[in-house]
Each structure stands twice: as C-alpha cells, then as structure tokens.
Amino acid sequence: EAGEEFEAELELKLLADVGLVGFPNAGKSTFLSVVSNARPEIANYEFTTLTPNLGVADVDDGSILIADIPGLIKGLGDQFLRHVERTAVLLHMIDAYSNDPAEKYQTIRRELEKYSEELAARPEIIALTKCEGLDDEIIAMQSTALQNVANGSPVVAISSQTHAGVTELLRLLRREVTA
C-alpha cells in the first residue's frame, strides 16, 4: 500500500532559565563567557553573535541556564526572540556608555511587545554593563535613568571584566527563576 508524503518545517526553540536581550555589542556574550562554561565569539564590533549560545552559570548551591541571542535592532534580530520565548526571566543588557540608556531599554521593550505580549510580560532584570572605568556618579546617573522607566524591575550595575556586581546579578536571576 502506498504511503503518504508531506513536507514539514520544524523550528527548534531553546529552553533556558534566563534570556539575554539587548543591542549589539552591549556585553551579552562577554557576560555569558564570564559566568558560564560557554565560549561565544567575542569582538568589539556589532553582530559578533550570529547564532544563539547557551551557558550554565553556577551560583551558590545551584545553577541557571542562560541563552545569549544576537543583538536586537529595530526591525532586525526579532527573528531570534523565539529563542527566549521559553525563558523564565529576561535580562536586559544596557551599555553604560550609551548616551541614553533609558531609550535603549524602551526600544528593546517595544521590540518585545511587538513580537509577543506574553514575552513582554515576563519578569525582567536590567544590567547596566561595562561599568569598569566609570565613576560612581555616572553609574548612579545611568542607573537612575533606567530605574525611572523600568516599572519596578531591578537595575544592577556590573562589569564582566572586573566581575563587579556579577555575583549579585546571578543571585537576583536565580531568585527570580526559582520564584
């Protein structure tokens, strides 16, 4: 008896606890390489990350699985958001050297809302990245600008280079994942 024939298109979605979102070159891959066993390509130019990366970060007596996706720009990169659809928490990575960190955050939020209301409603934490070399006054000013638009989401200043704030951030993420 003749069998049936059909074409199917399969889509693989990553399953992780935490999804890293942010603009290109915001420090997502560097953070992942510092906190986990992952070895993503890292360079000082935009769109170094072209495919999603996963890493396991150990924190205290547990671990969390983190997904790093390519950077988002308005209208571009949203095809990668499917890889963070199944995460428990979104970690926004915002470059401290940005002229307007609040606008960067709000742009990412708009991309999330445009992609999926459900994804936009996920718990989130905001990391102000690349804080090494900046004085406390500038870090406080950038953090305050983010807190003013963050709707109560925690803002943590970190430096992946010096590891400043990284353990605190991992603990916050773990608490949110296990909540």
Secondary structure as the mmCIF struct_conf table of DSSP 4:
data_model
#
loop_
_struct_conf.conf_type_id
_struct_conf.id
_struct_conf.beg_label_comp_id
_struct_conf.beg_label_asym_id
_struct_conf.beg_label_seq_id
_struct_conf.end_label_comp_id
_struct_conf.end_label_asym_id
_struct_conf.end_label_seq_id
BEND BEND1 ASP A 17 ASP A 17
STRN STRN1 VAL A 18 GLY A 22
BEND BEND2 PHE A 23 PHE A 23
TURN_TY1_P TURN_TY1_P1 PRO A 24 ASN A 25
BEND BEND3 ALA A 26 GLY A 27
HELX_RH_AL_P HELX_RH_AL_P1 LYS A 28 VAL A 35
STRN STRN2 SER A 36 SER A 36
BEND BEND4 ASN A 37 ASN A 37
BEND BEND5 ASN A 44 TYR A 45
TURN_TY1_P TURN_TY1_P2 GLU A 46 PHE A 47
BEND BEND6 THR A 51 THR A 51
STRN STRN3 ASN A 53 VAL A 59
TURN_TY1_P TURN_TY1_P3 ASP A 60 ASP A 61
STRN STRN4 GLY A 62 ASP A 68
HELX_LH_PP_P HELX_LH_PP_P1 PRO A 70 LEU A 72
STRN STRN5 ILE A 73 ILE A 73
TURN_TY1_P TURN_TY1_P4 LYS A 74 GLY A 75
STRN STRN6 LEU A 76 LEU A 76
BEND BEND7 GLY A 77 GLY A 77
HELX_RH_3T_P HELX_RH_3T_P1 ASP A 78 VAL A 84
TURN_TY1_P TURN_TY1_P5 GLU A 85 ARG A 86
BEND BEND8 ALA A 88 ALA A 88
STRN STRN7 VAL A 89 ASP A 95
TURN_TY1_P TURN_TY1_P6 ALA A 96 TYR A 97
BEND BEND9 ASN A 99 ASN A 99
HELX_RH_AL_P HELX_RH_AL_P2 PRO A 101 TYR A 115
HELX_RH_AL_P HELX_RH_AL_P3 GLU A 117 ALA A 120
TURN_TY1_P TURN_TY1_P7 ALA A 121 ALA A 121
BEND BEND10 ARG A 122 ARG A 122
STRN STRN8 GLU A 124 THR A 129
TURN_TY1_P TURN_TY1_P8 GLU A 132 GLY A 133
HELX_RH_AL_P HELX_RH_AL_P4 ASP A 136 GLN A 147
TURN_TY1_P TURN_TY1_P9 ASN A 148 VAL A 149
BEND BEND11 ALA A 150 ALA A 150
TURN_TY1_P TURN_TY1_P10 ASN A 151 GLY A 152
STRN STRN9 VAL A 155 ALA A 157
TURN_TY1_P TURN_TY1_P11 SER A 160 THR A 162
TURN_TY1_P TURN_TY1_P12 ALA A 164 GLY A 165
HELX_RH_AL_P HELX_RH_AL_P5 VAL A 166 THR A 178
#
